[in-house]
Amino acid sequence: MKHLKLSFSLIALLLLTVVGYSQTHSIMFYNVENLYDTQRDTTVYDEEFTPDGAKKWNDKRYWRKIDRLTEVFQEIGKATGGFPIVIGLCEVENRGVLQDLAHGERVAAARYQIVHYDSPDARGMDVAFLYRGDVIEYVSSKPLKVSNPDNPRWRTRDILWFTGTIDGEVFHFFANHWPSRRGGERASAPLRELAASVLRHVVDSIKNVDATANIVIMGDFNDDPNNNSVHNVLRAKGDRNRLLSGDLFNPFFALHRAGHGTLAWNDGWNLFDMIIVSQNMINNTGGFQLHCQQVRRTEQCGFIFNRPFLQQKEGRFKGYPWRTYVGDTYQDGYSDHFPVYIYISK
């Protein structure tokens, strides 16, 4: 009996050792659909999101939106085993709305820290990060300007570069919100390709210094995984077994090919929201790597969080993301995009 107890103790110790050295974290991205405060900012075009504006945006609706969004963070945390360690965001107006998100009652336990810079976007829309300071140690951050040499007056969102360490490993995170398809997909494509080339240049500069750097690129790219900006300019490919040197891996390519999307338009789905990783994160046996799961006998490495509570409940647009507004009509929803997430494990 004494030997049996000793065996059980050794097994328990081994299990604790394995658990203690095994880490799995989630990373998410969310286009939160026009998260403005209610105050008029005369430096940007935000007047429609004020109490006297076309959308009658007031404190009650604003705090409802904050609660809605933090509910999403909370539910993804429940689904993935803990609050995401990094949340990339786009369509946030300023640092103030990020502080309200980070201090929301639903997510207060995560103690999120903020990385944010004001972008030159005419509507005041920025990209940002929330990150868990108990997991990630901040190193540096920098906004990357996207300029159009053919039109010096043209402005768009910055690309946000945030560097931190997780358990001693350096990670480079990039938050993106590339130029929209206003004016048509084909006519506006060069602007997204321009943003892709800015990001690709920085990725190459990181790789030239450290070929094994951990790079995580996320955003609303306003293009699908197979569009030229993502697939060829950024070089984010969907087949992990056929990557060439320098290629990035896009775990959302397979979801797009299977007909899944993060937003719906004209009775069709697009998958504009993605999280893309560097090659070493799919074969890094000594450190953190992209964690994939078997879903219906298929390996899945990227995930769309499209739970029923985030969906329109009825009518022609049943199943679409439940929006905050359709035009100027208040819908009391969450966002016109579904969030996406990945896992990394060590």
Contacts in CASP RR format, 6 or more apart in sequence:
PFRMAT RR
TARGET T0000
AUTHOR 0000-0000-0000
METHOD contacts of the structure
MODEL  1
MKHLKLSFSLIALLLLTVVGYSQTHSIMFYNVENLYDTQRDTTVYDEEFT
PDGAKKWNDKRYWRKIDRLTEVFQEIGKATGGFPIVIGLCEVENRGVLQD
LAHGERVAAARYQIVHYDSPDARGMDVAFLYRGDVIEYVSSKPLKVSNPD
NPRWRTRDILWFTGTIDGEVFHFFANHWPSRRGGERASAPLRELAASVLR
HVVDSIKNVDATANIVIMGDFNDDPNNNSVHNVLRAKGDRNRLLSGDLFN
PFFALHRAGHGTLAWNDGWNLFDMIIVSQNMINNTGGFQLHCQQVRRTEQ
CGFIFNRPFLQQKEGRFKGYPWRTYVGDTYQDGYSDHFPVYIYISK
21 346 0 8 1.000
22 345 0 8 1.000
22 346 0 8 1.000
23 167 0 8 1.000
23 288 0 8 1.000
23 345 0 8 1.000
23 346 0 8 1.000
24 81 0 8 1.000
24 291 0 8 1.000
24 343 0 8 1.000
24 344 0 8 1.000
24 345 0 8 1.000
24 346 0 8 1.000
25 84 0 8 1.000
25 85 0 8 1.000
25 135 0 8 1.000
25 166 0 8 1.000
25 343 0 8 1.000
25 344 0 8 1.000
25 345 0 8 1.000
26 76 0 8 1.000
26 77 0 8 1.000
26 80 0 8 1.000
26 81 0 8 1.000
26 82 0 8 1.000
26 84 0 8 1.000
26 85 0 8 1.000
26 341 0 8 1.000
26 342 0 8 1.000
26 343 0 8 1.000
27 84 0 8 1.000
27 85 0 8 1.000
27 86 0 8 1.000
27 87 0 8 1.000
27 216 0 8 1.000
27 218 0 8 1.000
27 275 0 8 1.000
27 341 0 8 1.000
27 342 0 8 1.000
27 343 0 8 1.000
27 344 0 8 1.000
28 73 0 8 1.000
28 76 0 8 1.000
28 84 0 8 1.000
28 86 0 8 1.000
28 87 0 8 1.000
28 88 0 8 1.000
28 275 0 8 1.000
28 305 0 8 1.000
28 339 0 8 1.000
28 340 0 8 1.000
28 341 0 8 1.000
29 87 0 8 1.000
29 88 0 8 1.000
29 89 0 8 1.000
29 90 0 8 1.000
29 175 0 8 1.000
29 218 0 8 1.000
29 219 0 8 1.000
29 220 0 8 1.000
29 273 0 8 1.000
29 274 0 8 1.000
29 275 0 8 1.000
29 339 0 8 1.000
29 340 0 8 1.000
29 341 0 8 1.000
30 69 0 8 1.000
30 72 0 8 1.000
30 87 0 8 1.000
30 88 0 8 1.000
30 89 0 8 1.000
30 90 0 8 1.000
30 273 0 8 1.000
30 335 0 8 1.000
30 337 0 8 1.000
30 339 0 8 1.000
30 340 0 8 1.000
31 89 0 8 1.000
31 90 0 8 1.000
31 91 0 8 1.000
31 177 0 8 1.000
31 219 0 8 1.000
31 220 0 8 1.000
31 263 0 8 1.000
31 272 0 8 1.000
31 273 0 8 1.000
31 335 0 8 1.000
31 336 0 8 1.000
31 337 0 8 1.000
31 339 0 8 1.000
32 69 0 8 1.000
32 89 0 8 1.000
32 90 0 8 1.000
32 91 0 8 1.000
32 92 0 8 1.000
32 335 0 8 1.000
33 91 0 8 1.000
33 323 0 8 1.000
33 324 0 8 1.000
33 325 0 8 1.000
33 334 0 8 1.000
33 335 0 8 1.000
33 336 0 8 1.000
33 337 0 8 1.000
34 49 0 8 1.000
34 91 0 8 1.000
34 125 0 8 1.000
34 324 0 8 1.000
34 325 0 8 1.000
35 65 0 8 1.000
35 69 0 8 1.000
35 89 0 8 1.000
35 91 0 8 1.000
35 92 0 8 1.000
35 93 0 8 1.000
35 97 0 8 1.000
35 101 0 8 1.000
36 46 0 8 1.000
36 49 0 8 1.000
36 57 0 8 1.000
36 62 0 8 1.000
36 93 0 8 1.000
36 97 0 8 1.000
37 49 0 8 1.000
37 62 0 8 1.000
37 93 0 8 1.000
37 94 0 8 1.000
37 96 0 8 1.000
37 97 0 8 1.000
38 49 0 8 1.000
38 50 0 8 1.000
38 51 0 8 1.000
38 57 0 8 1.000
38 58 0 8 1.000
38 59 0 8 1.000
38 62 0 8 1.000
39 50 0 8 1.000
40 46 0 8 1.000
40 47 0 8 1.000
40 50 0 8 1.000
41 93 0 8 1.000
41 94 0 8 1.000
41 124 0 8 1.000
44 93 0 8 1.000
44 121 0 8 1.000
44 122 0 8 1.000
44 123 0 8 1.000
44 124 0 8 1.000
45 122 0 8 1.000
45 123 0 8 1.000
45 124 0 8 1.000
46 93 0 8 1.000
46 123 0 8 1.000
46 124 0 8 1.000
47 53 0 8 1.000
48 54 0 8 1.000
48 55 0 8 1.000
48 57 0 8 1.000
48 328 0 8 1.000
49 55 0 8 1.000
49 57 0 8 1.000
49 93 0 8 1.000
50 57 0 8 1.000
51 57 0 8 1.000
51 58 0 8 1.000
54 328 0 8 1.000
55 325 0 8 1.000
55 327 0 8 1.000
55 328 0 8 1.000
55 330 0 8 1.000
56 330 0 8 1.000
61 330 0 8 1.000
64 332 0 8 1.000
65 324 0 8 1.000
66 97 0 8 1.000
66 100 0 8 1.000
66 101 0 8 1.000
66 104 0 8 1.000
67 104 0 8 1.000
67 106 0 8 1.000
68 324 0 8 1.000
68 333 0 8 1.000
68 334 0 8 1.000
69 101 0 8 1.000
69 334 0 8 1.000
69 335 0 8 1.000
70 101 0 8 1.000
70 104 0 8 1.000
70 105 0 8 1.000
70 106 0 8 1.000
70 107 0 8 1.000
71 106 0 8 1.000
71 334 0 8 1.000
72 305 0 8 1.000
72 310 0 8 1.000
72 334 0 8 1.000
72 339 0 8 1.000
73 83 0 8 1.000
73 84 0 8 1.000
73 87 0 8 1.000
73 101 0 8 1.000
73 106 0 8 1.000
73 107 0 8 1.000
73 110 0 8 1.000
74 83 0 8 1.000
74 106 0 8 1.000
74 107 0 8 1.000
75 305 0 8 1.000
75 307 0 8 1.000
75 309 0 8 1.000
76 84 0 8 1.000
76 305 0 8 1.000
76 339 0 8 1.000
76 341 0 8 1.000
77 83 0 8 1.000
77 84 0 8 1.000
79 305 0 8 1.000
80 341 0 8 1.000
80 343 0 8 1.000
83 107 0 8 1.000
83 109 0 8 1.000
83 110 0 8 1.000
83 112 0 8 1.000
83 132 0 8 1.000
84 132 0 8 1.000
84 341 0 8 1.000
85 131 0 8 1.000
85 132 0 8 1.000
85 135 0 8 1.000
85 136 0 8 1.000
85 166 0 8 1.000
86 129 0 8 1.000
86 130 0 8 1.000
86 131 0 8 1.000
86 132 0 8 1.000
86 136 0 8 1.000
86 173 0 8 1.000
86 216 0 8 1.000
87 112 0 8 1.000
87 129 0 8 1.000
87 130 0 8 1.000
87 131 0 8 1.000
88 127 0 8 1.000
88 128 0 8 1.000
88 129 0 8 1.000
88 130 0 8 1.000
88 173 0 8 1.000
88 175 0 8 1.000
88 218 0 8 1.000
88 219 0 8 1.000
89 98 0 8 1.000
89 101 0 8 1.000
89 127 0 8 1.000
89 128 0 8 1.000
89 129 0 8 1.000
89 130 0 8 1.000
89 175 0 8 1.000
90 125 0 8 1.000
90 126 0 8 1.000
90 127 0 8 1.000
90 128 0 8 1.000
90 157 0 8 1.000
90 175 0 8 1.000
90 176 0 8 1.000
90 177 0 8 1.000
90 219 0 8 1.000
90 220 0 8 1.000
91 125 0 8 1.000
91 177 0 8 1.000
91 220 0 8 1.000
92 98 0 8 1.000
92 116 0 8 1.000
92 125 0 8 1.000
92 126 0 8 1.000
92 127 0 8 1.000
92 128 0 8 1.000
93 124 0 8 1.000
93 125 0 8 1.000
93 126 0 8 1.000
94 116 0 8 1.000
94 118 0 8 1.000
94 124 0 8 1.000
94 126 0 8 1.000
95 114 0 8 1.000
95 116 0 8 1.000
98 114 0 8 1.000
98 116 0 8 1.000
98 128 0 8 1.000
98 130 0 8 1.000
99 114 0 8 1.000
101 107 0 8 1.000
101 112 0 8 1.000
101 130 0 8 1.000
102 112 0 8 1.000
102 113 0 8 1.000
102 114 0 8 1.000
102 130 0 8 1.000
110 132 0 8 1.000
111 132 0 8 1.000
111 133 0 8 1.000
111 134 0 8 1.000
112 130 0 8 1.000
112 131 0 8 1.000
112 132 0 8 1.000
112 133 0 8 1.000
113 130 0 8 1.000
113 131 0 8 1.000
113 132 0 8 1.000
113 133 0 8 1.000
113 138 0 8 1.000
114 128 0 8 1.000
114 129 0 8 1.000
114 130 0 8 1.000
115 128 0 8 1.000
115 129 0 8 1.000
115 130 0 8 1.000
115 131 0 8 1.000
115 138 0 8 1.000
115 141 0 8 1.000
115 160 0 8 1.000
115 162 0 8 1.000
116 126 0 8 1.000
116 128 0 8 1.000
116 129 0 8 1.000
116 160 0 8 1.000
117 126 0 8 1.000
117 141 0 8 1.000
117 143 0 8 1.000
117 158 0 8 1.000
117 160 0 8 1.000
118 124 0 8 1.000
118 126 0 8 1.000
119 125 0 8 1.000
119 126 0 8 1.000
119 127 0 8 1.000
119 143 0 8 1.000
119 156 0 8 1.000
119 157 0 8 1.000
119 158 0 8 1.000
120 145 0 8 1.000
120 155 0 8 1.000
120 156 0 8 1.000
120 158 0 8 1.000
121 155 0 8 1.000
121 156 0 8 1.000
121 157 0 8 1.000
122 155 0 8 1.000
125 157 0 8 1.000
125 177 0 8 1.000
126 157 0 8 1.000
126 158 0 8 1.000
127 157 0 8 1.000
127 158 0 8 1.000
127 159 0 8 1.000
127 160 0 8 1.000
127 175 0 8 1.000
127 176 0 8 1.000
127 177 0 8 1.000
127 219 0 8 1.000
128 160 0 8 1.000
128 175 0 8 1.000
129 141 0 8 1.000
129 160 0 8 1.000
129 162 0 8 1.000
129 173 0 8 1.000
129 175 0 8 1.000
131 138 0 8 1.000
131 162 0 8 1.000
135 166 0 8 1.000
136 164 0 8 1.000
136 165 0 8 1.000
136 166 0 8 1.000
136 171 0 8 1.000
137 164 0 8 1.000
137 165 0 8 1.000
137 166 0 8 1.000
137 168 0 8 1.000
138 162 0 8 1.000
138 164 0 8 1.000
139 163 0 8 1.000
139 164 0 8 1.000
139 165 0 8 1.000
139 170 0 8 1.000
140 162 0 8 1.000
140 163 0 8 1.000
140 164 0 8 1.000
141 160 0 8 1.000
141 161 0 8 1.000
141 162 0 8 1.000
141 163 0 8 1.000
142 160 0 8 1.000
142 161 0 8 1.000
143 158 0 8 1.000
143 159 0 8 1.000
143 160 0 8 1.000
143 161 0 8 1.000
144 158 0 8 1.000
144 159 0 8 1.000
144 160 0 8 1.000
144 161 0 8 1.000
144 198 0 8 1.000
144 199 0 8 1.000
144 202 0 8 1.000
145 158 0 8 1.000
145 198 0 8 1.000
146 156 0 8 1.000
146 157 0 8 1.000
146 158 0 8 1.000
146 159 0 8 1.000
146 179 0 8 1.000
146 194 0 8 1.000
146 195 0 8 1.000
146 198 0 8 1.000
147 154 0 8 1.000
148 154 0 8 1.000
148 191 0 8 1.000
148 194 0 8 1.000
154 191 0 8 1.000
156 178 0 8 1.000
156 179 0 8 1.000
156 191 0 8 1.000
156 195 0 8 1.000
157 176 0 8 1.000
157 177 0 8 1.000
157 178 0 8 1.000
159 174 0 8 1.000
159 175 0 8 1.000
159 176 0 8 1.000
159 195 0 8 1.000
159 198 0 8 1.000
159 199 0 8 1.000
159 202 0 8 1.000
160 174 0 8 1.000
160 175 0 8 1.000
160 176 0 8 1.000
161 172 0 8 1.000
161 173 0 8 1.000
161 174 0 8 1.000
161 202 0 8 1.000
162 172 0 8 1.000
162 173 0 8 1.000
162 174 0 8 1.000
162 175 0 8 1.000
163 170 0 8 1.000
163 171 0 8 1.000
163 172 0 8 1.000
163 173 0 8 1.000
164 170 0 8 1.000
164 171 0 8 1.000
164 172 0 8 1.000
164 173 0 8 1.000
165 171 0 8 1.000
166 288 0 8 1.000
167 288 0 8 1.000
167 346 0 8 1.000
169 214 0 8 1.000
169 287 0 8 1.000
169 288 0 8 1.000
170 210 0 8 1.000
170 213 0 8 1.000
170 214 0 8 1.000
171 214 0 8 1.000
171 215 0 8 1.000
171 216 0 8 1.000
171 288 0 8 1.000
172 206 0 8 1.000
172 213 0 8 1.000
172 214 0 8 1.000
172 215 0 8 1.000
172 216 0 8 1.000
173 216 0 8 1.000
173 217 0 8 1.000
173 218 0 8 1.000
174 199 0 8 1.000
174 202 0 8 1.000
174 215 0 8 1.000
174 216 0 8 1.000
174 217 0 8 1.000
174 218 0 8 1.000
175 218 0 8 1.000
175 219 0 8 1.000
176 195 0 8 1.000
176 199 0 8 1.000
176 217 0 8 1.000
176 218 0 8 1.000
176 219 0 8 1.000
176 220 0 8 1.000
176 221 0 8 1.000
177 219 0 8 1.000
177 220 0 8 1.000
177 222 0 8 1.000
178 191 0 8 1.000
178 192 0 8 1.000
178 195 0 8 1.000
178 196 0 8 1.000
178 219 0 8 1.000
178 220 0 8 1.000
178 221 0 8 1.000
178 222 0 8 1.000
178 223 0 8 1.000
178 229 0 8 1.000
179 188 0 8 1.000
179 191 0 8 1.000
179 192 0 8 1.000
179 194 0 8 1.000
179 195 0 8 1.000
179 222 0 8 1.000
180 188 0 8 1.000
180 222 0 8 1.000
181 188 0 8 1.000
181 222 0 8 1.000
182 188 0 8 1.000
189 223 0 8 1.000
189 227 0 8 1.000
189 228 0 8 1.000
189 229 0 8 1.000
192 221 0 8 1.000
192 222 0 8 1.000
192 223 0 8 1.000
192 227 0 8 1.000
192 229 0 8 1.000
193 228 0 8 1.000
193 229 0 8 1.000
193 233 0 8 1.000
195 229 0 8 1.000
196 229 0 8 1.000
196 230 0 8 1.000
196 233 0 8 1.000
196 234 0 8 1.000
197 233 0 8 1.000
199 217 0 8 1.000
199 234 0 8 1.000
200 233 0 8 1.000
200 234 0 8 1.000
200 235 0 8 1.000
203 215 0 8 1.000
203 217 0 8 1.000
203 234 0 8 1.000
203 248 0 8 1.000
203 278 0 8 1.000
206 213 0 8 1.000
206 215 0 8 1.000
207 213 0 8 1.000
207 246 0 8 1.000
207 278 0 8 1.000
211 280 0 8 1.000
212 280 0 8 1.000
212 284 0 8 1.000
213 278 0 8 1.000
213 280 0 8 1.000
214 277 0 8 1.000
214 278 0 8 1.000
214 280 0 8 1.000
214 281 0 8 1.000
214 284 0 8 1.000
214 288 0 8 1.000
215 248 0 8 1.000
215 277 0 8 1.000
215 278 0 8 1.000
215 281 0 8 1.000
216 275 0 8 1.000
216 276 0 8 1.000
216 277 0 8 1.000
216 278 0 8 1.000
216 281 0 8 1.000
216 342 0 8 1.000
217 234 0 8 1.000
217 236 0 8 1.000
217 248 0 8 1.000
217 275 0 8 1.000
217 276 0 8 1.000
217 277 0 8 1.000
218 274 0 8 1.000
218 275 0 8 1.000
218 276 0 8 1.000
218 340 0 8 1.000
219 273 0 8 1.000
219 274 0 8 1.000
219 275 0 8 1.000
220 272 0 8 1.000
220 273 0 8 1.000
220 337 0 8 1.000
221 227 0 8 1.000
221 229 0 8 1.000
221 230 0 8 1.000
221 272 0 8 1.000
221 273 0 8 1.000
221 274 0 8 1.000
222 272 0 8 1.000
223 229 0 8 1.000
223 230 0 8 1.000
223 272 0 8 1.000
224 230 0 8 1.000
224 256 0 8 1.000
224 270 0 8 1.000
224 271 0 8 1.000
224 272 0 8 1.000
225 231 0 8 1.000
225 236 0 8 1.000
225 238 0 8 1.000
225 250 0 8 1.000
225 252 0 8 1.000
225 253 0 8 1.000
225 256 0 8 1.000
225 257 0 8 1.000
225 271 0 8 1.000
225 274 0 8 1.000
226 253 0 8 1.000
226 256 0 8 1.000
226 257 0 8 1.000
230 236 0 8 1.000
230 250 0 8 1.000
230 274 0 8 1.000
230 276 0 8 1.000
231 237 0 8 1.000
231 250 0 8 1.000
234 248 0 8 1.000
234 276 0 8 1.000
235 246 0 8 1.000
235 247 0 8 1.000
235 248 0 8 1.000
236 247 0 8 1.000
236 248 0 8 1.000
236 249 0 8 1.000
236 250 0 8 1.000
236 253 0 8 1.000
236 274 0 8 1.000
236 276 0 8 1.000
237 243 0 8 1.000
237 247 0 8 1.000
237 248 0 8 1.000
237 249 0 8 1.000
237 250 0 8 1.000
237 253 0 8 1.000
238 249 0 8 1.000
238 250 0 8 1.000
238 251 0 8 1.000
238 253 0 8 1.000
238 254 0 8 1.000
239 253 0 8 1.000
240 249 0 8 1.000
240 282 0 8 1.000
240 301 0 8 1.000
243 249 0 8 1.000
243 279 0 8 1.000
246 279 0 8 1.000
247 279 0 8 1.000
248 276 0 8 1.000
248 277 0 8 1.000
248 278 0 8 1.000
248 279 0 8 1.000
249 276 0 8 1.000
249 277 0 8 1.000
249 278 0 8 1.000
249 279 0 8 1.000
249 281 0 8 1.000
249 282 0 8 1.000
249 290 0 8 1.000
249 301 0 8 1.000
250 274 0 8 1.000
250 276 0 8 1.000
251 275 0 8 1.000
251 276 0 8 1.000
251 277 0 8 1.000
251 290 0 8 1.000
251 292 0 8 1.000
251 300 0 8 1.000
251 301 0 8 1.000
251 302 0 8 1.000
251 342 0 8 1.000
252 271 0 8 1.000
252 273 0 8 1.000
252 274 0 8 1.000
252 275 0 8 1.000
252 276 0 8 1.000
252 302 0 8 1.000
252 340 0 8 1.000
254 298 0 8 1.000
254 300 0 8 1.000
255 261 0 8 1.000
255 271 0 8 1.000
255 300 0 8 1.000
255 302 0 8 1.000
255 304 0 8 1.000
256 271 0 8 1.000
259 269 0 8 1.000
259 271 0 8 1.000
260 269 0 8 1.000
260 271 0 8 1.000
260 304 0 8 1.000
261 269 0 8 1.000
261 270 0 8 1.000
261 271 0 8 1.000
261 304 0 8 1.000
261 338 0 8 1.000
262 269 0 8 1.000
262 270 0 8 1.000
262 271 0 8 1.000
262 272 0 8 1.000
262 273 0 8 1.000
262 304 0 8 1.000
262 306 0 8 1.000
262 321 0 8 1.000
262 337 0 8 1.000
262 338 0 8 1.000
262 339 0 8 1.000
262 340 0 8 1.000
263 269 0 8 1.000
263 270 0 8 1.000
263 272 0 8 1.000
263 273 0 8 1.000
263 321 0 8 1.000
263 336 0 8 1.000
263 337 0 8 1.000
263 338 0 8 1.000
264 270 0 8 1.000
264 317 0 8 1.000
264 319 0 8 1.000
264 320 0 8 1.000
264 321 0 8 1.000
271 304 0 8 1.000
272 337 0 8 1.000
273 304 0 8 1.000
273 337 0 8 1.000
273 338 0 8 1.000
273 339 0 8 1.000
273 340 0 8 1.000
274 340 0 8 1.000
275 302 0 8 1.000
275 340 0 8 1.000
275 341 0 8 1.000
275 342 0 8 1.000
277 290 0 8 1.000
277 342 0 8 1.000
280 289 0 8 1.000
281 288 0 8 1.000
281 289 0 8 1.000
281 290 0 8 1.000
281 344 0 8 1.000
282 289 0 8 1.000
282 290 0 8 1.000
282 301 0 8 1.000
283 289 0 8 1.000
286 346 0 8 1.000
287 346 0 8 1.000
288 344 0 8 1.000
288 345 0 8 1.000
288 346 0 8 1.000
289 344 0 8 1.000
289 345 0 8 1.000
289 346 0 8 1.000
290 301 0 8 1.000
290 342 0 8 1.000
290 343 0 8 1.000
290 344 0 8 1.000
291 301 0 8 1.000
291 342 0 8 1.000
291 343 0 8 1.000
291 344 0 8 1.000
291 345 0 8 1.000
292 299 0 8 1.000
292 300 0 8 1.000
292 301 0 8 1.000
292 302 0 8 1.000
293 299 0 8 1.000
293 300 0 8 1.000
293 301 0 8 1.000
293 343 0 8 1.000
294 300 0 8 1.000
301 342 0 8 1.000
302 340 0 8 1.000
302 341 0 8 1.000
302 342 0 8 1.000
303 340 0 8 1.000
303 341 0 8 1.000
303 342 0 8 1.000
304 338 0 8 1.000
304 339 0 8 1.000
304 340 0 8 1.000
305 338 0 8 1.000
305 339 0 8 1.000
305 340 0 8 1.000
305 341 0 8 1.000
306 321 0 8 1.000
306 338 0 8 1.000
310 321 0 8 1.000
310 322 0 8 1.000
310 334 0 8 1.000
310 335 0 8 1.000
310 338 0 8 1.000
311 318 0 8 1.000
311 319 0 8 1.000
311 320 0 8 1.000
311 321 0 8 1.000
311 322 0 8 1.000
312 318 0 8 1.000
312 319 0 8 1.000
312 320 0 8 1.000
312 321 0 8 1.000
312 322 0 8 1.000
312 323 0 8 1.000
313 319 0 8 1.000
313 322 0 8 1.000
321 334 0 8 1.000
321 335 0 8 1.000
321 336 0 8 1.000
321 337 0 8 1.000
321 338 0 8 1.000
322 331 0 8 1.000
322 333 0 8 1.000
322 334 0 8 1.000
322 335 0 8 1.000
323 331 0 8 1.000
323 333 0 8 1.000
323 334 0 8 1.000
323 335 0 8 1.000
323 336 0 8 1.000
324 330 0 8 1.000
324 331 0 8 1.000
324 332 0 8 1.000
324 333 0 8 1.000
324 334 0 8 1.000
324 335 0 8 1.000
324 336 0 8 1.000
325 331 0 8 1.000
END
